Amino acid sequence: MSGRFVKYQLTSHRFAFDRDGRRAYILVMVDRSDPREAGKPRDDQGWPVRVVGRHLREARLRKKLTLEAVASAAGVTRSFVSAVERGETAPSIGSLYRICDALGISMASLFELVGRESADIVRRADVTGTYFGGEGVVNYVLSPRSERRAQIIETRIEPGGSPGRELWSHPGELVMATVISGALEVRLGDRLSTLGPGDTIAYSPGEPHSWRNPDLQAEAVVMFFQIPAEY
């Protein structure tokens, strides 16, 4: 894939554990900030963890649901849901899907609230990477946020990185993933496949699945195409 890539600086990275001992990684943004600013707390109300958490809480209150009810439906603890709502931590992608299901809202609605450009053209140099959950995974939404019929996401996966070990599923018609560099291990139910550069896999997002970078030394770059847009 051609084009200029920008090296980004992580501003924060924390994790917590849910009731079953699974890591729940914080939803963080990656930006071009000065490395000297890395690790400093962010107080702005637009920070994605707080934006997502705030809107999860608003959705719960609109539906007049208790923390206990949402936690029970999502299979997590009350304290975990409370921490997510306060923006202190974020669930793995699988747990976030379950919380959204418990609230009767879509994942897409959360990321729409983070902000969306209305332009029909996306410049790669202007795209900010986002963590949707997991460890060592950063996503760059390359399709216009206003286009919801389909979506293209460039995903960069650090050695051993994954959005979560648990299998998850989500609404949609089709996902196709093409490996640009490195390797991608994809689990669909009890089927395991490893892809290399140039390989493509297609699957239904409704089938329980997970993926990771099996290489412990090299980064993987994967292009995901999905119908319809999810984030």
PEGIPE-V223529 format. One record per residue. SS is DSSP state (H for helix, E for strand, C for the rest). PHI is phi in whole degrees, 0 to 359 (999 if undefined). OMEGA is omega in radians with two decimals (NA if undefined). Layout:
ss=SS phi=PHI omega=OMEGA
ss=SS phi=PHI omega=OMEGA
This chain:
ss=C phi=999 omega=-3.11
ss=C phi=268 omega=3.11
ss=C phi=124 omega=-3.11
ss=C phi=266 omega=3.13
ss=C phi=251 omega=-3.08
ss=C phi=251 omega=3.07
ss=C phi=279 omega=-3.07
ss=C phi=254 omega=-3.11
ss=E phi=247 omega=3.08
ss=E phi=293 omega=3.12
ss=C phi=262 omega=3.09
ss=C phi=198 omega=3.10
ss=C phi=199 omega=3.12
ss=C phi=225 omega=3.04
ss=E phi=215 omega=3.06
ss=E phi=227 omega=3.10
ss=E phi=239 omega=3.10
ss=C phi=272 omega=-3.01
ss=C phi=300 omega=-3.10
ss=C phi=268 omega=3.10
ss=C phi=85 omega=3.14
ss=C phi=279 omega=3.10
ss=E phi=290 omega=3.06
ss=E phi=239 omega=-2.99
ss=E phi=272 omega=-3.09
ss=C phi=291 omega=3.10
ss=C phi=278 omega=-3.08
ss=C phi=236 omega=3.06
ss=E phi=260 omega=3.06
ss=E phi=244 omega=-3.10
ss=E phi=222 omega=-3.10
ss=C phi=265 omega=-3.06
ss=C phi=295 omega=3.11
ss=C phi=299 omega=3.13
ss=H phi=306 omega=3.13
ss=H phi=293 omega=3.13
ss=H phi=269 omega=-3.09
ss=C phi=299 omega=3.11
ss=C phi=88 omega=3.13
ss=C phi=283 omega=-3.11
ss=C phi=295 omega=3.13
ss=C phi=252 omega=-3.09
ss=C phi=251 omega=-3.07
ss=C phi=290 omega=-3.07
ss=C phi=286 omega=3.13
ss=C phi=272 omega=-3.12
ss=C phi=301 omega=-2.97
ss=H phi=309 omega=3.14
ss=H phi=303 omega=-3.11
ss=H phi=287 omega=3.13
ss=H phi=297 omega=-3.12
ss=H phi=296 omega=-3.14
ss=H phi=299 omega=-3.14
ss=H phi=297 omega=-3.12
ss=H phi=284 omega=2.99
ss=H phi=296 omega=3.13
ss=H phi=295 omega=3.13
ss=H phi=298 omega=3.11
ss=H phi=295 omega=3.14
ss=H phi=295 omega=-3.13
ss=H phi=292 omega=3.10
ss=H phi=300 omega=-3.11
ss=C phi=270 omega=3.10
ss=C phi=57 omega=3.10
ss=C phi=257 omega=3.09
ss=C phi=275 omega=3.05
ss=H phi=301 omega=-3.13
ss=H phi=298 omega=-3.12
ss=H phi=294 omega=3.13
ss=H phi=294 omega=-3.14
ss=H phi=299 omega=-3.14
ss=H phi=296 omega=-3.13
ss=H phi=292 omega=-3.09
ss=H phi=271 omega=3.13
ss=C phi=75 omega=3.09
ss=C phi=231 omega=-3.12
ss=C phi=270 omega=3.09
ss=H phi=300 omega=-3.11
ss=H phi=295 omega=3.12
ss=H phi=293 omega=3.11
ss=H phi=299 omega=3.13
ss=H phi=298 omega=3.13
ss=H phi=294 omega=3.10
ss=H phi=296 omega=-3.13
ss=H phi=297 omega=-3.14
ss=C phi=278 omega=-3.13
ss=C phi=78 omega=-3.13
ss=C phi=273 omega=3.08
ss=C phi=203 omega=3.11
ss=C phi=222 omega=-3.12
ss=C phi=284 omega=2.93
ss=C phi=297 omega=-3.09
ss=H phi=299 omega=3.12
ss=H phi=294 omega=3.13
ss=H phi=293 omega=3.12
ss=H phi=295 omega=3.08
ss=H phi=300 omega=-3.11
ss=H phi=292 omega=3.09
ss=H phi=295 omega=3.11
ss=H phi=297 omega=3.10
ss=H phi=299 omega=3.14
ss=H phi=296 omega=-3.13
ss=H phi=269 omega=-3.11
ss=C phi=72 omega=3.11
ss=C phi=235 omega=-3.14
ss=C phi=265 omega=3.03
ss=H phi=299 omega=-3.11
ss=H phi=302 omega=-3.11
ss=H phi=297 omega=3.13
ss=H phi=292 omega=-3.07
ss=H phi=279 omega=2.99
ss=H phi=298 omega=-3.08
ss=H phi=284 omega=3.10
ss=H phi=289 omega=3.12
ss=C phi=136 omega=-3.12
ss=C phi=215 omega=3.08
ss=C phi=277 omega=-3.12
ss=C phi=266 omega=-3.10
ss=C phi=293 omega=3.13
ss=C phi=273 omega=-3.13
ss=C phi=244 omega=3.10
ss=C phi=246 omega=3.08
ss=C phi=267 omega=-3.08
ss=H phi=306 omega=-3.11
ss=H phi=294 omega=-3.12
ss=H phi=265 omega=-3.07
ss=C phi=277 omega=3.09
ss=C phi=264 omega=-3.13
ss=E phi=287 omega=-3.12
ss=E phi=226 omega=2.98
ss=C phi=268 omega=3.06
ss=C phi=269 omega=-3.09
ss=C phi=136 omega=3.11
ss=C phi=98 omega=-3.07
ss=E phi=235 omega=3.06
ss=E phi=72 omega=-3.13
ss=E phi=233 omega=3.07
ss=E phi=234 omega=-3.04
ss=E phi=245 omega=3.08
ss=E phi=240 omega=3.14
ss=E phi=282 omega=-3.03
ss=C phi=266 omega=3.10
ss=C phi=272 omega=3.13
ss=C phi=302 omega=-3.13
ss=C phi=295 omega=3.14
ss=C phi=281 omega=3.14
ss=C phi=267 omega=-3.06
ss=C phi=253 omega=3.14
ss=C phi=288 omega=3.14
ss=C phi=203 omega=-3.10
ss=E phi=211 omega=3.06
ss=E phi=241 omega=-3.12
ss=E phi=231 omega=2.99
ss=E phi=270 omega=-3.09
ss=E phi=246 omega=3.10
ss=E phi=251 omega=-3.01
ss=E phi=241 omega=3.11
ss=E phi=294 omega=3.11
ss=E phi=308 omega=-3.14
ss=E phi=78 omega=-3.06
ss=E phi=288 omega=-3.14
ss=E phi=198 omega=3.06
ss=C phi=283 omega=3.13
ss=C phi=147 omega=-3.09
ss=C phi=284 omega=-3.09
ss=C phi=288 omega=3.04
ss=C phi=287 omega=3.08
ss=E phi=219 omega=3.07
ss=C phi=220 omega=-3.14
ss=C phi=204 omega=-3.12
ss=C phi=296 omega=3.10
ss=C phi=147 omega=-3.12
ss=C phi=259 omega=-3.01
ss=E phi=203 omega=2.95
ss=E phi=231 omega=3.00
ss=E phi=235 omega=-3.14
ss=E phi=234 omega=3.09
ss=E phi=244 omega=3.14
ss=E phi=279 omega=3.10
ss=E phi=273 omega=3.09
ss=E phi=208 omega=-3.13
ss=C phi=80 omega=-3.08
ss=C phi=224 omega=3.10
ss=E phi=226 omega=3.06
ss=E phi=258 omega=-3.07
ss=E phi=243 omega=3.07
ss=E phi=250 omega=3.06
ss=E phi=242 omega=-3.04
ss=C phi=63 omega=3.12
ss=C phi=260 omega=3.13
ss=E phi=260 omega=-3.10
ss=E phi=239 omega=3.13
ss=E phi=229 omega=3.07
ss=E phi=243 omega=-3.10
ss=E phi=249 omega=3.07
ss=C phi=242 omega=-3.12
ss=C phi=308 omega=3.13
ss=C phi=89 omega=-3.13
ss=C phi=280 omega=3.13
ss=E phi=229 omega=3.06
ss=E phi=234 omega=3.08
ss=E phi=238 omega=-3.14
ss=E phi=204 omega=3.08
ss=C phi=275 omega=3.14
ss=C phi=293 omega=3.10
ss=C phi=283 omega=3.09
ss=C phi=275 omega=3.12
ss=C phi=306 omega=-3.05
ss=E phi=208 omega=3.00
ss=E phi=201 omega=3.10
ss=E phi=207 omega=3.13
ss=E phi=201 omega=3.00
ss=C phi=268 omega=-3.08
ss=C phi=283 omega=-3.11
ss=C phi=279 omega=-3.11
ss=C phi=268 omega=-3.11
ss=C phi=234 omega=-3.03
ss=C phi=246 omega=3.05
ss=C phi=290 omega=3.03
ss=E phi=247 omega=3.06
ss=E phi=238 omega=-3.06
ss=E phi=230 omega=3.05
ss=E phi=259 omega=3.10
ss=E phi=256 omega=3.05
ss=E phi=241 omega=-3.11
ss=E phi=223 omega=3.14
ss=E phi=235 omega=-0.17
ss=C phi=279 omega=3.10
ss=C phi=296 omega=-3.13
ss=C phi=249 omega=-3.04
ss=C phi=245 omega=NA
